[in-house]
């Protein structure tokens, strides 16, 4: 159960069916004075409220797409706040930034499944021995170091600004390890337009 004494509740959202998710969190949503989240989630929440014919919702909406601005707003005025975050907010999410700026006495976390977990569930493969790294805004060297250890499986959170999954695949090939692993890409997991591809050659990547 949510801790009512906390000022900020960070909820990992299950993207597989946002309407059912919002229904499950209805009490918290209507008690909140402020709701923040990625703009796509805020838009989905507004559609849900419209379908419920709610015209006088008291909560104020803030996008988390600009994190520094969000932190400034949260510090400026204390209000009962919900922050929606995809998956687990403490796994490469907004959780770390909030912990750096607010005491734990003000924060309450409710995680959902991560993209990592969803990916393995789609393949029907166990993941307890899987290693993972993030290349967001980083040099690809961590991938090279990790894959040279020949882990049973490796999840890479890619950065589309650095070439994304295609760059990772090319690195795998350059190391002569493409025959040792299956290579899968996962996009928009949990959404209706999710896309999962098995890559066997560079030609398999979408143009």
C-alpha positions in Angstrom: 0.0 0.0 0.0 1.2 3.5 -0.7 2.7 5.5 2.2 0.3 8.4 2.7 2.9 10.4 4.5 5.3 10.7 1.6 5.2 13.8 -0.5 6.3 12.3 -3.8 5.2 8.9 -5.0 7.1 7.5 -8.0 5.1 4.9 -9.8 6.5 2.6 -12.4 3.9 2.3 -15.1 2.9 -0.9 -16.8 2.6 0.2 -20.5 0.8 -3.0 -21.7 -2.6 -1.4 -20.9 -2.5 2.1 -19.6 -6.2 2.3 -19.0 -6.3 -0.7 -16.7 -3.2 0.7 -15.0 -4.8 4.1 -14.4 -8.0 2.4 -13.1 -5.8 0.5 -10.6 -4.2 3.8 -9.4 -7.4 5.8 -9.5 -7.5 6.7 -5.8 -3.9 8.0 -5.9 -4.5 9.9 -9.1 -7.5 11.8 -7.8 -5.8 12.6 -4.5 -2.7 14.0 -6.1 -2.2 17.7 -6.5 0.5 17.3 -9.1 1.2 14.6 -11.7 4.4 14.3 -13.6 5.6 11.8 -16.3 6.8 11.5 -19.8 4.6 13.5 -22.1 3.3 10.3 -23.8 2.1 9.0 -20.4 0.5 12.4 -19.5 -1.3 12.4 -22.8 -2.6 8.9 -22.1 -3.8 10.0 -18.7 -5.7 13.0 -20.1 -7.4 10.6 -22.6 -8.4 8.3 -19.7 -9.8 11.2 -17.6 -11.8 12.4 -20.7 -13.2 8.9 -21.1 -14.3 9.0 -17.5 -15.9 12.3 -18.2 -13.7 14.1 -15.6 -13.8 17.8 -16.4 -12.7 19.3 -13.1 -9.6 17.3 -12.2 -7.6 19.3 -9.7 -4.2 17.9 -10.4 -1.5 19.9 -12.2 0.4 18.1 -15.0 4.1 18.4 -15.6 6.3 16.7 -18.2 9.4 14.9 -17.0 11.0 15.3 -20.4 13.0 18.2 -19.0 14.2 16.8 -15.7 16.0 19.9 -14.4 12.9 22.0 -14.7 10.9 19.3 -13.0 13.3 19.2 -10.0 13.0 23.0 -9.7 9.2 22.8 -9.6 9.2 20.1 -7.0 11.6 22.0 -4.8 9.7 25.3 -5.2 6.4 24.2 -3.8 5.6 21.1 -1.8 2.5 19.3 -3.1 1.3 15.8 -3.0 2.9 14.5 -6.2 2.8 11.4 -8.4 5.6 10.8 -10.9 5.0 8.2 -13.5 8.0 6.4 -14.9 8.3 3.5 -17.3 9.2 0.2 -15.6 11.3 0.5 -12.4 12.2 4.1 -11.6 15.3 2.9 -9.7 16.6 1.0 -12.8 18.1 3.6 -15.2 15.1 5.8 -14.4 14.3 9.0 -12.6 14.7 7.5 -9.2 18.4 8.2 -8.8 17.9 11.9 -9.7 15.1 12.2 -7.1 17.2 10.6 -4.4 20.0 13.0 -5.1 17.7 16.0 -4.6 15.2 14.9 -1.9 15.4 13.0 1.4 14.1 9.5 1.3 11.5 10.5 3.9 9.7 12.3 1.1 9.9 9.6 -1.5 7.9 6.4 -2.1 8.7 4.0 -5.0 6.3 1.6 -6.7 8.2 -0.3 -9.4 6.7 -2.1 -12.4 8.4 -4.6 -14.8 11.5 -3.2 -16.6 12.1 -3.3 -20.3 14.8 -5.8 -19.4 12.2 -8.2 -17.9 9.7 -7.6 -20.7 12.3 -8.5 -23.3 13.1 -11.9 -21.8 9.4 -12.6 -21.2 8.7 -12.1 -24.9 11.4 -14.6 -25.8 10.4 -17.0 -23.1 14.0 -17.2 -21.8 15.3 -17.1 -18.2 17.4 -14.0 -17.3 18.8 -14.6 -13.8 22.3 -15.0 -15.1 22.1 -12.1 -17.6 24.5 -9.2 -17.5 23.5 -5.7 -18.6 25.1 -2.4 -19.5 23.8 1.0 -20.6 25.3 2.9 -23.5 23.2 6.0 -23.0 25.5 9.0 -23.7 28.5 6.8 -23.3 31.4 5.3 -25.3 30.7 1.8 -26.6 33.9 0.5 -24.9 31.8 -0.9 -21.9 30.1 -3.2 -24.4 33.4 -4.5 -25.8 34.7 -5.2 -22.3 31.5 -7.0 -21.3 31.1 -9.1 -24.4 34.7 -10.3 -24.4 33.9 -12.0 -21.1 31.4 -14.2 -23.0 28.5 -13.9 -20.7 25.6 -16.3 -21.2 23.5 -13.3 -22.2 23.9 -9.6 -22.3 21.3 -6.8 -22.4 22.5 -3.5 -23.8 20.4 -0.3 -23.3 21.3 1.6 -26.5 21.5 5.2 -27.4 19.9 6.0 -30.7 22.1 9.2 -30.9 25.2 6.9 -31.1 23.9 4.5 -33.7 21.8 2.3 -31.4 21.5 -1.4 -31.8 23.1 -1.4 -35.3 26.4 0.0 -33.8 26.3 -2.8 -31.2 25.8 -5.4 -33.8 28.7 -4.1 -35.9 30.9 -4.2 -32.8 29.9 -7.8 -32.2 30.9 -8.6 -35.7 34.2 -6.8 -35.5 35.1 -9.0 -32.5 34.2 -12.2 -34.4 31.5 -13.1 -31.9 28.3 -12.9 -34.0 28.1 -16.8 -34.3 28.2 -17.2 -30.5 25.0 -15.2 -29.7 21.4 -14.7 -30.9 20.9 -10.9 -31.5 17.5 -9.4 -30.8 16.3 -5.8 -30.9 13.3 -4.6 -28.8 11.5 -1.3 -29.3 8.5 0.3 -27.5 8.0 -2.8 -25.3 4.6 -3.0 -23.7 2.9 -0.6 -26.3 0.6 -1.7 -29.0 3.2 -0.9 -31.6 6.1 -2.8 -30.0 8.6 -4.3 -32.4 10.9 -7.3 -31.8 13.4 -8.3 -34.4 15.9 -11.2 -34.6 19.0 -9.9 -36.4 21.1 -12.3 -38.4 22.9 -9.8 -40.7 23.3 -6.1 -41.0 20.6 -6.2 -43.8 18.0 -7.2 -41.1 18.0 -3.8 -39.6 15.0 -1.6 -40.7 16.0 1.0 -43.3 
